[in-house]
Structures are given as C-alpha cells and as structure tokens.
Amino acid sequence: MGRMASAAALACLLMLGCVRTTRAQNLPAPGKVAKADLYVSLEPVPRGSTFEVAAVVHVLPGFHMNSHKPSEDYLIPTELTPKPPAGIKDVETIYPPGIDKKLSFSDKPLSVYTGTFTIRAKFSVAANAALGAMSLPFTLQYQACNEDSCLPPVRIPVTARIDVAPAGTKARQMSPQIFSGKPASGAK
C-alpha cells in the first residue's frame, strides 16, 4: 500500500473512531468548537481603495485545529474562503503560523491553532463598485480535535459588513490593534 493510501486509510479510521468517540464523550458539535468575529479595517470603504477583513477565531479550551499548513498531507487545513460580491476583488489571505504541538495520537508534533488567532484577508474595491452597505460572505473550514479524538470537519459561514463610498471619501481606520503587524497565532 502506498504512502498516500496509508495516510488516507489512517484518516478514514481516525474519522470513524472520532464519530464513535464524539457520541461517547458528549463532545460539542463540531461547528461550535470555534467562533469567528469579523472586523473591517476601513469605514466606509471608498471605491478604488484596498481594505482588510480580519477573522479573529476563538477555539474552545482543550481543543485545537490544524493550521493552514498542516504537518501531514492527510490533515484538513484551516481555511478562510471569501465569496466577494461584484466590484470587490479578493487580493490575498494571510494566515498566522501554526504552533507545533505534540499530541497523544501523533508520533511527531503537529502544526495547530489553539486559543485565539487571527486570519486577515485583503480586498480591492473597483472604481465602479455598487455604493452602499453590502455583505462580504466567507466560509471558515476547520477540523477540531482534543488530545484524544477529532471531530468531523466543518464549514461555517461568517459575514463581514462593508459600506462602499464614492472615491475620495475620507475613511476611518478601524480596529488598529487587529490590523497592525502580522496575524497573531493562538496561545500554546
């Protein structure tokens, strides 16, 4: 059996064991292990400008999720996927580095997020973008685990609200403590 097939078989066995373990231990629903609060860097967002959205993700104590660049190919990465409306263009998403953590079910440390961490997404606004309030939807994908088991992977919808203004409109910098520096990783 090839390495990829072995990894896939292991992942499948872990998932089957996780579902059984989840029921036995009364673990939280997978979509309730993490909560994301979204913040927008500018208010309003002028046409022709760039802005950021930060997802500050809070992971329940005792749980972790794989980082965006997991240690093994078969592990499911944490991803924030934007679905921008017309006139808003996704430029780049910046993930914090993971924290290497040794867990009972792995021979080597895994790259994970714990506690609270921040993912930032950059966008540009077209010169002809619709004016006014609009929603900027995202999907947060993750697989949460504790020291003993993993829950099934989930995709949860989260939404930022922006207000597009005419070009040249003076914008206020919002939440500078979140948007200064690099995205923060969770606590160990």
C-alpha positions as CSV (number, residue, x, y, z in Angstrom):
1,M,0.0,0.0,0.0
2,G,1.5,3.4,-1.0
3,R,2.2,6.2,1.5
4,M,-0.8,8.3,0.3
5,A,-3.1,5.3,0.5
6,S,-1.9,4.5,4.0
7,A,-2.4,8.1,5.1
8,A,-5.9,8.1,3.6
9,A,-6.7,4.8,5.4
10,L,-5.4,6.3,8.7
11,A,-7.5,9.4,8.2
12,C,-10.6,7.3,7.5
13,L,-10.0,5.2,10.6
14,L,-9.5,8.3,12.7
15,M,-12.8,9.8,11.3
16,L,-14.7,6.6,12.1
17,G,-13.2,6.5,15.6
18,C,-13.9,10.1,16.1
19,V,-17.6,9.8,15.3
20,R,-17.9,7.0,17.8
21,T,-15.8,8.8,20.4
22,T,-17.8,12.0,19.9
23,R,-21.0,10.3,21.0
24,A,-19.4,8.5,23.9
25,Q,-17.7,11.6,25.4
26,N,-20.5,14.1,24.7
27,L,-18.2,16.4,22.9
28,P,-19.6,19.7,21.5
29,A,-21.0,19.8,18.0
30,P,-18.1,20.4,15.5
31,G,-19.4,23.8,14.4
32,K,-19.5,25.0,18.0
33,V,-15.8,24.5,18.8
34,A,-14.7,27.7,17.1
35,K,-16.3,31.1,16.7
36,A,-15.1,33.8,14.3
37,D,-15.6,37.6,14.9
38,L,-15.0,39.6,11.7
39,Y,-13.6,43.1,11.6
40,V,-13.2,45.5,8.7
41,S,-10.2,47.9,8.5
42,L,-11.9,50.9,7.0
43,E,-15.3,52.6,7.5
44,P,-16.5,53.5,4.9
45,V,-14.6,51.7,2.1
46,P,-14.0,54.1,-0.8
47,R,-14.2,53.0,-4.4
48,G,-10.7,52.4,-5.7
49,S,-9.2,51.6,-2.3
50,T,-8.0,48.5,-0.6
51,F,-9.1,47.2,2.8
52,E,-8.8,44.2,5.0
53,V,-11.1,41.9,6.9
54,A,-9.8,40.1,10.0
55,A,-11.3,36.9,11.3
56,V,-10.5,36.6,15.0
57,V,-11.1,32.9,15.7
58,H,-11.7,31.7,19.2
59,V,-11.2,28.0,19.8
60,L,-12.8,26.3,22.9
61,P,-10.3,25.5,25.6
62,G,-9.0,21.9,25.3
63,F,-9.4,21.9,21.5
64,H,-7.1,22.7,18.6
65,M,-7.4,22.8,14.8
66,N,-4.9,22.1,12.1
67,S,-3.0,25.2,10.9
68,H,-3.4,26.4,7.3
69,K,-0.3,24.4,6.5
70,P,-0.8,21.1,8.4
71,S,2.1,18.9,9.2
72,E,0.7,15.9,7.2
73,D,-0.9,15.7,3.8
74,Y,-4.0,13.9,5.1
75,L,-4.8,16.5,7.7
76,I,-7.5,19.1,6.9
77,P,-6.2,22.7,6.8
78,T,-8.0,25.6,8.4
79,E,-9.1,27.9,5.6
80,L,-11.0,31.2,5.3
81,T,-12.6,31.4,1.9
82,P,-14.1,34.7,0.8
83,K,-17.0,35.0,-1.7
84,P,-16.8,38.7,-2.6
85,P,-19.7,40.4,-4.4
86,A,-19.3,42.1,-7.7
87,G,-16.9,45.0,-7.5
88,I,-14.9,43.6,-4.6
89,K,-11.8,41.6,-5.5
90,D,-10.0,39.1,-3.3
91,V,-6.3,40.0,-3.2
92,E,-4.7,37.7,-0.6
93,T,-5.4,35.8,2.6
94,I,-2.7,35.9,5.3
95,Y,-2.7,33.1,7.9
96,P,-0.7,33.0,11.1
97,P,2.0,30.3,11.5
98,G,0.8,27.3,13.4
99,I,2.1,26.2,16.8
100,D,3.9,22.8,16.9
101,K,2.1,20.7,19.5
102,K,2.8,17.1,20.5
103,L,-0.4,15.1,20.8
104,S,-1.1,11.6,22.1
105,F,-2.3,10.3,18.7
106,S,0.7,11.5,16.7
107,D,4.4,10.4,16.7
108,K,5.6,14.0,15.9
109,P,4.4,17.5,16.8
110,L,1.6,18.8,14.6
111,S,1.1,22.4,13.3
112,V,-2.1,23.6,15.0
113,Y,-4.0,26.7,16.1
114,T,-5.3,27.0,19.7
115,G,-6.8,29.7,21.8
116,T,-7.4,32.8,19.8
117,F,-5.8,33.5,16.4
118,T,-6.3,36.0,13.5
119,I,-6.6,35.4,9.8
120,R,-6.5,38.5,7.5
121,A,-7.9,38.9,4.0
122,K,-7.1,41.8,1.7
123,F,-9.5,43.1,-0.9
124,S,-9.6,45.9,-3.5
125,V,-12.7,47.9,-4.4
126,A,-13.4,48.6,-8.1
127,A,-14.0,52.1,-9.3
128,N,-17.5,51.1,-10.4
129,A,-18.4,49.0,-7.3
130,A,-22.0,49.5,-6.1
131,L,-22.3,52.1,-3.4
132,G,-23.8,51.5,0.0
133,A,-23.9,48.7,2.5
134,M,-23.2,45.2,1.4
135,S,-22.4,41.8,2.8
136,L,-19.0,40.1,2.3
137,P,-19.5,36.4,3.0
138,F,-16.8,33.9,3.9
139,T,-16.6,30.2,4.8
140,L,-14.4,29.1,7.7
141,Q,-13.3,25.5,7.3
142,Y,-11.6,23.6,10.1
143,Q,-11.4,20.2,11.9
144,A,-11.3,20.5,15.6
145,C,-9.6,17.9,17.9
146,N,-8.8,17.5,21.5
147,E,-6.0,15.4,23.0
148,D,-7.8,12.1,22.3
149,S,-10.0,12.5,19.3
150,C,-11.0,14.6,16.3
151,L,-14.5,15.8,15.3
152,P,-15.7,15.7,11.7
153,P,-14.5,18.7,9.6
154,V,-17.0,21.6,9.2
155,R,-17.5,24.7,7.1
156,I,-19.2,27.5,8.9
157,P,-20.5,30.7,7.2
158,V,-19.4,34.1,8.5
159,T,-20.1,37.5,7.1
160,A,-18.5,41.0,7.3
161,R,-20.4,44.1,6.5
162,I,-18.9,46.9,4.5
163,D,-20.1,50.3,3.3
164,V,-18.8,51.3,-0.1
165,A,-18.5,55.1,-0.6
166,P,-17.5,57.3,-3.6
167,A,-13.8,57.5,-4.5
168,G,-12.0,60.1,-2.4
169,T,-14.3,59.7,0.6
170,K,-12.3,60.0,3.9
171,A,-12.3,56.7,5.6
172,R,-11.6,56.0,9.3
173,Q,-9.1,53.3,10.3
174,M,-11.0,50.7,12.4
175,S,-9.6,48.3,15.0
176,P,-5.9,49.2,14.6
177,Q,-4.9,46.8,17.3
178,I,-6.1,43.9,15.0
179,F,-4.7,45.3,11.7
180,S,-1.2,46.3,12.8
181,G,1.6,43.8,12.4
182,K,1.3,40.2,11.3
183,P,-1.7,38.0,12.0
184,A,-1.5,36.5,15.5
185,S,-1.3,32.8,16.4
186,G,-3.1,31.2,19.3
187,A,-1.7,30.6,22.7
188,K,0.2,27.3,23.4
